[in-house]
Amino acid sequence: MAQIRYVDGRALRAVRPEGAIHLRLEIEDELCIPNARVRRAFPLSSPSAYLSLQGADGKEIAMLRGLDEVEPASRRLLDEELDRRYFTPRIERIEALRQDAGMWRFDVTTQRGRTEFFVRNWRDSAVEIASGRWQIMSVDGGRFEIANLGALDPVSLRLLDQLM
């Protein structure tokens, strides 16, 4: 059985080489991970704890317990990488909801503005991750969140009643 290798945040440096998409992670006096991937072990329940540091092939090389001890410039790069990977628009209002070609077409307002997405099967695409907190997966793999179902306006709730 493989043992988890934990990295001390003080020994970790993150660099984004010019023109690169992925980070290069350097663990002081040990190793360098070019084209590194950073993944959350618990993206919903503990988003800033237990970060998997992976090589380009997606295999875990080490685990970082948290970002608290990472120096500020590296922490900023790691935060940017995680925000890019785990961006989840928060639905603030449902403008319209209708069936279209066997799928549900959502027209919503999020914290970043208005957008549309499609959901094929509500029961397979929506999960209540905490009481009143829902995560919805669109057909193209996008994630959307309703942070508090009870806080939605009456029109949004009425539209969602079609699915519940």
Long-range contacts (C-beta under 8 A, 24 or more apart in sequence): 4-63, 5-61, 5-62, 5-63, 6-62, 6-63, 6-64, 6-65, 7-53, 7-62, 7-63, 7-64, 8-69, 9-64, 9-65, 9-66, 9-67, 9-68, 9-69, 9-70, 10-69, 10-70, 10-71, 12-64, 12-70, 12-74, 13-71, 13-74, 14-70, 14-73, 14-74, 14-75, 14-77, 14-78, 14-81, 15-74, 15-77, 16-77, 22-56, 22-81, 23-77, 23-78, 23-81, 25-53, 27-62, 31-61, 33-61, 38-78, 38-81, 38-82, 38-85, 39-85, 40-82, 40-86, 43-86, 44-129, 44-135, 47-82, 47-86, 51-78, 51-82, 86-143, 87-143, 88-135, 88-143, 88-144, 88-145, 89-115, 89-142, 89-143, 89-144, 89-145, 90-144, 90-145, 90-146, 90-147, 91-136, 91-144, 91-145, 91-146, 91-152, 93-152, 93-153, 93-155, 93-156, 94-152, 94-155, 94-156, 94-159, 94-160, 96-159, 97-159, 97-160, 97-162, 97-163, 103-139, 104-163, 106-136, 106-138, 106-144, 108-144, 110-144, 117-142, 117-144, 122-163, 126-163
